[in-house]
């Protein structure tokens, strides 16, 4: 009992020449590209500012003697990630 051998691609309808795959995105206008790039840059700079700015209240050790002003600290230490202002101020020195 010999089974017929099937060659790869023999019964395939796509055995002819392959066409190139479709592009991942279409052509966009230069203005739209500029706006997408600028919005991405603004989003990154805004997130950088929010993470490094002192917006998070620091928990008080003694609740009974709470000071008149609350202390605030950044989410990320300036030692690990300096804020945008500190970086832009240091640019002329570099």
N, C-alpha and C positions, 0 to 999 in steps of 0.2 A: 504494500500500500504506500505508494509514493504520493506525498502531498505536493501540490504545486508550489513552487517557490515564487514569492512575490518580490519583485525588485522595488526598492524604495523609490517612491515617486512615480511608479508606473501608473497607478490609478489616481494619482493626484491631479486635480484640475489645474493646480497652480504650477505645473511642471515647466511652464514657459519662463521667459525672462521676468525677473522680479522687478517691481518698481520700487523706487526709494521710499523709505518710511515718511510719513507726514511730519512736518516740522512741529516742534513742541509748542511754539506760539507763532502767531501771525506777525505781520509787519505792523509796527505801531508808528504813529506820528512822532517827530522829534519833540514836540511840545509835551505830548503825553509821557514820553520817556523821561524828559526833564522833571515833570511833576512827580512821577513815581519815584525817581531817584531822590528828589528833594524831600518828599514825604518820608522816605525810608531813613534818610539822614536825620531829619527832624525827630522822628520816632526814637532813634538810637540816642541822640543827644538828650531828649527829654527823659528817657528812662535812666540814662546815666546821671542826670541832674537829680531826679527823684530818689535814686538809690543812695546817692552820696550827700544829699542835703539833710540837715538835722530836722526832720519832720516827726520823728517817733519820740513820744515822751519816755523819759527814763523813769523806771519804777523808783518810788521813794522808799528809803529804808525805814524811816519812822513816820508813820501816817499821822500820829498825833501832832507832830510839829512840822507840818507841811510848810515849806517856804512860800512866800508870796508869788515867786516866779517858778514855773516848772522848768526843769532841765530837759533838753531835747538832744538826741543823738542820731547820727545817720544809721541806716540799716547796715552799711558796709563801712568798715573803719577806713579813715583817710590814709592809713599806712598801707592797706591792701589795695585800695583804689582811690586815688585822689580825685577830687571833684573837677568838673570842667573849668571852673574859674582858676583853680590852682595850676592846672595844666597850661591854660592859655597865658597865665602870668609868667610861667617859666619858659615859654617858647623863646623870647628874646635872649635869654641866657644860654640857650643851647645853640 
